[in-house]
Amino acid sequence: MERLSSLSSWFSTSEEEVRASKRRSKRRSKRRSAQYVPGVKILLDRAENLNSADSNGLSDPYVVFRIGKLSKYKSGVIKKTLDPTWMEEFFMPCPDHTALPLRIEVRDKDALSSDFLGEASIDISMLEMGESATTFEVELEDDGHPAGLIVLKIERDEQKLDSVRNKGKVSRWAIPTGERRVVVELIQAREILAGDSNGYSDGYCTLRLNKVKHKSRVIKRNLNPKWRERFEFPLGPDEDTTLKVKVYDHDYLSRDDALGSFDVDLDDLQPKIVNDRWYAISHKGRSAGHVHMLITVIDLDELELTPEQREEMVGSVRVHCVKASNLRAADMNGFSDPYVEISLGNARLRTPTIRKNLNPIWDTVLELPAKDIFSCLEIDVWDEDRGSKPDHLGSIQVPLLDIRNGQTEWYALKTPDLLRKGQGEIQLALDLQYQVPQAYLGLIKRKDVDYMEKKPPFSVRRLRNAINRLNASGLIALDGLLVVNDVLHWKYGPLPSFAGILVTIITCLFFRPFMVPVAVAAAIVVQRFTNYQGRDVIVDERGLVVTSFDERGMATSEETDHLIIGNFDELGVDDSLDDDMLSDEEEDQTNEEDEISGSAPKSSQKKKKKGPRKGLMDQVRMLRSIGQEVQANLEFVASMSERVRNLFNWSVPLATELVMVGLVMLSVITYFVPWNFLLMFYVLFKFAKNAYRKYVKARSKFHQPIIEGIELLKRIPSDIEKVKRQRIVTEDMTVKKSPRLFSPFLRR
């Protein structure tokens, strides 16, 4: 019996020990799984000799602490005193050895507003984890004048992520949760299924990532719809990375028909860069068309490319968005919630949003891959509105070849059309790095197409502008022919006509093919010394070129050359390009009213052979589509003629220099090799190249061939594009080096 009792007691004690060990292991696992956030612990002690802001000679002070955009803390208010004592202890998350200072701002609390009392900053980069708290006695300043003293203690510390979140006094950018942003640009679809009896579909897409769902607009009566819409999704560290896309046919009186679906695994995409993909739609196990999308996965904690990504690319552009001033108030409260979006081709990145501020400080570095150094960097400032589209605050366009690396400069913002001065300025530092051989060879490669750019609808004014531009370019060739005709008719006297006879005889007797590239190169050299336009152009609000600056960097605007902002007479272009254009919303509304009102095609059994009768709006839409095509073709021809002229007048010096090198090489080759052999070699090369791409190398179904000469001219700006690239003078034109930009790799 004693043995049995001892044995039972042994079993009971062992069970208790097992339970205790399980509890200990569970606590240890929880402790290991808990995520800790580094930061600083601050004890706000007191302030002395503050300025008085109220009529009673006292103040109601409180303190606001900021570490960049990472975190923010607001202390309590101490009533009616100039020597307040808070004794508040709080935690502010920030990375170890951060270069951002701790900014301190003391304010006086009023019923409807607050008054500024003083500010100071403390360098916290030297604080080490484990060291005891350091006491700081910091002098406050108000516009350079002493404004009192503040005493506080600071030490390095870390806290659990959950406890930091629950306090609710930190920005979401401060918590290193690994949060990502997925930007999806829905471009178009090809060969989708027909969901209606008329052989077409009213197609739209739904996109879902976890709990967030977006829906595109409906494109009516089309099997190849083009949406050109952009959607953003948040993506947490432990959330599902499968983007679900479904295609539907919209119906008014019945349930929408499903046309197919597909899934995108975001883990298979390259982060931080644009993934340009065509995805196959599947419907009941069979192919149902393709969808074209651009997907970018952005890590909010790392907005710069990795060294491995830089080495694989032609180059990269880094933009240090420092701050902006005097922005337009876009909200009802008299403020804006501004953020900056930079785009290069189809690649886009954005900064965090600064709430309720017209003079925001971002201090953020963003980096984009540069596939084409002859393109332009577009920088847009937006006001973020929750639940609606953002409001435009200003834009600028900077050619990559005009970037001065590492120089911090102020840029005046322009209106959305980039033709007039807007409100506000932005301070930026830009840095372009590229690999020389690959970047130069990109001059004749395919230029990136901006898929989000919508073709402008038909406009009589825009059509007239295109005709005027085409006439202006054609007059140059016509003037040359008239000069030749006048020489033939001896209108300039005997000397020019005898010179023409001599040139004709020499040309006919001694002409060789190599003389053609030599003559073109000579014409370019003459233009270099007579009509060079490759200098940096800075204009004032009237479009007059600024030629000098005073010692403080202030512009002294002299009325010298022309160049066009607000004055398009010399181009033959009307200054109000978009007044009578239908917006996309108005056009969609017209289509919707058309279908509801019954002007859609109607057909009866007796008239099936003749086809459906077109309504009035269908005929108007058809005429508008024809006018739109004619307008687009005229604008293309006009812009190409302007690009040829601007290539000769050195509007893009590097491109003209490369063309000069090519002409010299061509003249040398044609001097030694007959032109018929060169033509034969070129044609055979094109045949072999296209055969390799079609039968050997796998190529996209929607690949479009290119013409090298057209791609070269696309890198040269037209006259309207030159106006958009002009930089408007600002009050402060001083230049200083950016401490946050350095060259990641050298040009080689």
Phi, psi and omega in degrees: 000320179296322179295319180294319178296318179294324179293319178294321176296325179295319179295319181294319178293322179294323177296318178297318179296322178297315178298317179297318179295323177295319179296319180295317180295324178294319178295320179295319180295321177296320180294321179291322183284342180294133180264127182256143182251126176285153179180202179232140174258128188240134171249107178279110186273286187201174172223154184226146172055047177285161177286151177270136181239350182255166183291341179275006180082008180238187178218164173245079192280150167213165187238138175245124179253137177222142169239091185055229174256008185286312184208161183212143177220138179239125182279176175284166182262130175255120188279140167049066177200153172252356178229069185284153174233121183260308185055049177257138177241132183208169183238136177235117181287142175193154180294157176295141177055039178291145178275353180283133179280161172273114183264133183240129180227123179258130183228159177257126184276126173241175185296315184245355183204191177216148181252142179283133180246331181167165181213162178200170178217149182231133176278114182255009183289339183271355180287138182245148177293135178095344178282154179289162183296140179257132180270130179241130171245102191251134177276131177275150179230146175229101182057042177085356181254147178300138183224026177113189185224142176232138183241132179204162178242138183226138173213154176286140181202176174216149181224163178295146182298319182296320180292326178292320180293318185294336179291331173069019182246016181238147177293153179292342177285345184279336188271116183283069182274356186074021182296139179237162177238128179255119180254119182244124176250108181275111188269295187198175174226156179231134170058047176283167182289153176273121182257350182247165182289342179277005179086008180236182176221150171260079194277144170210165183237149168243138181235129182229130173229107186060241183264358182262131182228137176233153179231135180276171177282163183269128175255117190274142172049061183204134175262355176231064186290148175239111184269311182053058180235155184237137180226149179236141179230136170280149181220111179282172185290330184248016183269162180293138184255026179258118176269121182258124182239130178231144181247133183231159170253123184279131176233146182276316189257002180215178181289143180297141181272135176281128181255355178140174182203168173198161180243147177238121176273111184292338179291341180275355182265154176282130182284155172072353179234163183282128176257107183267108187225149166256130181245136180280132177272135179242133179224112180055042174082004178232162183291138183225034178108188181222151177237134180258122181223150170248122185236130178233127177257113186252127173270118185293340179273341182225099182261009178246155180286156176279159177302325179295320179293323179296321183292333181276354186248163177295322180187184179211153177240128176247135183238120175263101177279103186277294184196176176222163180219149174055045178286163179284137176281116184254351181253166182292338181277005179086008180235184174223162174247077192278147168216161184249134174241126177250142180221142177221105188069236178260001178273134182220143173219161180218156178271169170296163180267134175259119186278138171051064183206135174257354176229065187286153174239110180268313181051051184236139177254125177240151183224134179234147174288140180250101179278333185224110183285353178266006180269184183240144175269124180256130182236120182240139175252127184236155171256120184280129176237123180287126178088001179211175181290146178291154179266139181281131179250338180163158181215155169218161178228125184237116174298138183298325182286350176265002183286133172258108192301130172074009182262125178273122184222158175266138178235133176280132180284150180244172175288169183302328179279357177063022182252349183221162179285134175261203179249132176102165179223157179227140180256124184226154167233128185243150179214122179244127175230136181208161177266122194300307185300312182295321182293321180290322179292340178292354181296331182248011177270175183296129177278136180301133178270131175280098185294334182278353180283123183266141178292126182295141178293168184294138178213132179299319180296317180293322176297318178296321178297319178297320179295318179297319178295319179294320177296320180297322178286323180289335179296331180295312178295322179295321177298321178296318178294323179293324177296316178298318179296320179294323177295319179297329181264014173058032181284339180264008180100177185289325186297308178300323181292318176297323176296320177296320177299317181296316179297320180297315181296314181297319181296316182291328182277324189242011183293135173227153182302329183293344180288338181294305177297330177294318180293320179295317178297322178295320178297322179293321179296319179298317178296330180298327183260349182248328186219048182285127181232028181267003179285161175293130183251120174237126185239161175267190185295335181271359181088009179274138184288131177273126187252345184207161178226152179275187185295331181275003183084010180276140184283138171248097188284117177249140181279090181251256181288172177277240182078120223262097159231117184084359179221097185254013185297321184289341175270348187073027185244134176289137186284346178253087187285328194247019187291321186250028178268144174278131174286168180297322180296318180294323180292319177297321179295322178296318179297319182294316178296326179298314183288322181292322184286352176091014178273009174293162183302133177244145179214146176243171182293329181286334186252021181294325183290328180280347180089167184290146178280133182275135176281176182297315181293329176295319179293320177297318180295322179295315178296321178294324178294319178296315178298325179294319178294316178298316179298316180296320180293319178295319178296323178295313180296317180296317181293323179294320178295322177293324179294321177299315179297319181287337172293322180286327182267018170063040176294328173239093189304318183296318179296317179295322177297318178294323176295320177300316179299317178297321179294319179296316179296321179294320179295322178293318181293314181292341177289325184258337183244132179299147185294329180293327175291320178298317178297319179296315179299319181294315181295317178296322177297317179295319178299313182294319181297314181291326177293322177296317181291330183275320188253340182252305182271130179294132183227150181299147179298332186255024179291138179245130178292161182235160171244119189302321180295321178293319179296325176296314182293334178295337177282347180266132183285146169281178183295320178294321178294327176296322178295318181296332182274349181296143180261127181274140183294144176245168180296325181245109180254018179290152182236133176220159183283145179272128179285347186258358180247129172217163187283118178287328172206152186277156173291132182215000000 
